[in-house]
Amino acid sequence: MDLGLTGRVAVVAAASQGLGKAVALALAAEGARLAICARGEEALRSTSAEIGGDAFAEVVDVTVEPQVRGFVARVLERFGRIDICVTNAGGPPAKRFENTSLEDWRSAVDLNFMSTLYFARAVLPHMQERRWGRLITLTSMAVLQPVDGLILSNSARSAVRGLVKSLSNEYAPYNVLVNNVCPGYTATERLKKLDVRVSEIPLGRIATPEEIASAVVFLASERASYITGISIPVDGGWTKAL
Ligand SMILES: NC(=O)c1ccc[n+]([C@@H]2O[C@H](COP(=O)([O-])OP(=O)(O)OC[C@H]3O[C@@H](n4cnc5c(N)ncnc54)[C@H](OP(=O)(O)O)[C@@H]3O)[C@@H](O)[C@H]2O)c1
């Protein structure tokens, strides 16, 4: 299947390792031109080299709005367009409500909700003008079914789901599609901080980052042209609802 991604310009946030990196590599393998960011320079440079071609990488903290805005502006300067934007960040700590502080809540909202909003604000006007765009948020299966002990993630990421559905309606007239990918337990550094019960996963195993990336690549592609506003689980069947 030709995914129609050759020459498309894709921004992937928080992409020096883990899910973001897998998404960036998968989009590059389909012929897209990549711009990636993260905070740590060394891993970022090494991932950029792995992507190869004319990949652009910049040290950015996605919780700092001027940094996100500046990064997007420099990507536009360099490539002249942005077709695809995949938002991503780290995850908030595993805690129960009684152990959370107000600062924990503010940090979680900054990390998972505000960072998404910053990218949406920066890329959507450009996509709207060009009448083509894909904004894809990477969240978690936690937005479909709360994960025990992850109240910060369950809450902050659910706001992203609401944002995605609302944006999908507002931008559909401009052929800008907005969708949300909800990974289940995936073999990355983040997994070391989570309490995983494989017996709760119908497929009986943890996902590979590439399995999550495949869903993102499909939604970014020309083949997903009639899909917008969805939150798609890629969780081996972990979420139980119909
Ligand atoms: N792995 C799973 O099982 C799983 C399941 C569901 C959801 N998720 C969520 O998916 C996201 C990615 O997870 P992952 O497994 O790929 O984690 P990971 O392996 O820890 O990678 C996180 C990436 O995000 C970057 N990053 C973190 N905070 C950032 C910030 N403020 N600004 C810019 N870049 C930042 C990191 O680089 P720097 O630290 O250098 O900035 C790194 O490249 C997280 O939100 C995670 O909670 C993961």
Ligand as a Chemical Component Dictionary entry (heavy atoms), coordinates in Angstrom:
data_LIG
# 
_chem_comp.id                   LIG 
_chem_comp.type                 NON-POLYMER 
_chem_comp.pdbx_formal_charge   0 
_chem_comp.three_letter_code    LIG 
# 
loop_
_chem_comp_atom.comp_id 
_chem_comp_atom.atom_id 
_chem_comp_atom.alt_atom_id 
_chem_comp_atom.type_symbol 
_chem_comp_atom.charge 
_chem_comp_atom.model_Cartn_x 
_chem_comp_atom.model_Cartn_y 
_chem_comp_atom.model_Cartn_z 
_chem_comp_atom.pdbx_ordinal 
LIG N1  N1  N 0  5.845  3.038  27.371 1  
LIG C1  C1  C 0  4.602  2.813  27.745 2  
LIG O1  O1  O 0  4.224  1.735  28.189 3  
LIG C2  C2  C 0  3.577  3.912  27.604 4  
LIG C3  C3  C 0  2.225  3.582  27.601 5  
LIG C4  C4  C 0  1.264  4.572  27.470 6  
LIG C5  C5  C 0  1.673  5.886  27.361 7  
LIG N2  N2  N 1  3.004  6.201  27.369 8  
LIG C6  C6  C 0  3.354  7.610  27.288 9  
LIG O2  O2  O 0  3.932  7.892  26.028 10 
LIG C7  C7  C 0  4.900  8.957  26.183 11 
LIG C8  C8  C 0  6.242  8.503  25.640 12 
LIG O3  O3  O 0  6.626  7.382  26.401 13 
LIG P1  P1  P 0  7.943  6.540  26.154 14 
LIG O4  O4  O 0  7.618  5.183  26.631 15 
LIG O5  O5  O -1 8.446  6.745  24.781 16 
LIG O6  O6  O 0  8.920  7.258  27.212 17 
LIG P2  P2  P 0  10.500 7.399  27.247 18 
LIG O7  O7  O 0  11.165 6.206  26.645 19 
LIG O8  O8  O 0  10.822 7.807  28.636 20 
LIG O9  O9  O 0  10.795 8.646  26.243 21 
LIG C9  C9  C 0  10.325 9.917  26.523 22 
LIG C10 C10 C 0  10.865 10.877 25.470 23 
LIG O10 O10 O 0  10.288 12.150 25.711 24 
LIG C11 C11 C 0  11.309 13.141 25.858 25 
LIG N3  N3  N 0  10.800 14.135 26.793 26 
LIG C12 C12 C 0  10.344 13.911 28.055 27 
LIG N4  N4  N 0  9.956  15.074 28.607 28 
LIG C13 C13 C 0  10.150 16.046 27.679 29 
LIG C14 C14 C 0  9.972  17.444 27.665 30 
LIG N5  N5  N 0  9.482  18.100 28.731 31 
LIG N6  N6  N 0  10.285 18.123 26.537 32 
LIG C15 C15 C 0  10.789 17.487 25.460 33 
LIG N7  N7  N 0  10.985 16.167 25.419 34 
LIG C16 C16 C 0  10.686 15.452 26.520 35 
LIG C17 C17 C 0  12.516 12.357 26.369 36 
LIG O11 O11 O 0  13.744 12.995 26.117 37 
LIG P3  P3  P 0  14.404 14.025 27.193 38 
LIG O12 O12 O 0  14.218 13.413 28.550 39 
LIG O13 O13 O 0  15.824 14.143 26.766 40 
LIG O14 O14 O 0  13.668 15.311 27.037 41 
LIG C18 C18 C 0  12.371 11.083 25.525 42 
LIG O15 O15 O 0  12.851 11.290 24.229 43 
LIG C19 C19 C 0  4.922  9.294  27.679 44 
LIG O16 O16 O 0  4.040  10.357 27.918 45 
LIG C20 C20 C 0  4.411  8.022  28.305 46 
LIG O17 O17 O 0  3.872  8.225  29.583 47 
LIG C21 C21 C 0  3.952  5.250  27.460 48 
# 
loop_
_chem_comp_bond.comp_id 
_chem_comp_bond.atom_id_1 
_chem_comp_bond.atom_id_2 
_chem_comp_bond.value_order 
_chem_comp_bond.pdbx_ordinal 
LIG N1  C1  SING 1  
LIG C1  O1  DOUB 2  
LIG C1  C2  SING 3  
LIG C2  C3  SING 4  
LIG C2  C21 DOUB 5  
LIG C3  C4  DOUB 6  
LIG C4  C5  SING 7  
LIG C5  N2  DOUB 8  
LIG N2  C6  SING 9  
LIG N2  C21 SING 10 
LIG C6  O2  SING 11 
LIG C6  C20 SING 12 
LIG O2  C7  SING 13 
LIG C7  C8  SING 14 
LIG C7  C19 SING 15 
LIG C8  O3  SING 16 
LIG O3  P1  SING 17 
LIG P1  O4  DOUB 18 
LIG P1  O5  SING 19 
LIG P1  O6  SING 20 
LIG O6  P2  SING 21 
LIG P2  O7  DOUB 22 
LIG P2  O8  SING 23 
LIG P2  O9  SING 24 
LIG O9  C9  SING 25 
LIG C9  C10 SING 26 
LIG C10 O10 SING 27 
LIG C10 C18 SING 28 
LIG O10 C11 SING 29 
LIG C11 N3  SING 30 
LIG C11 C17 SING 31 
LIG N3  C12 SING 32 
LIG N3  C16 SING 33 
LIG C12 N4  DOUB 34 
LIG N4  C13 SING 35 
LIG C13 C14 SING 36 
LIG C13 C16 DOUB 37 
LIG C14 N5  SING 38 
LIG C14 N6  DOUB 39 
LIG N6  C15 SING 40 
LIG C15 N7  DOUB 41 
LIG N7  C16 SING 42 
LIG C17 O11 SING 43 
LIG C17 C18 SING 44 
LIG O11 P3  SING 45 
LIG P3  O12 DOUB 46 
LIG P3  O13 SING 47 
LIG P3  O14 SING 48 
LIG C18 O15 SING 49 
LIG C19 O16 SING 50 
LIG C19 C20 SING 51 
LIG C20 O17 SING 52 
# 
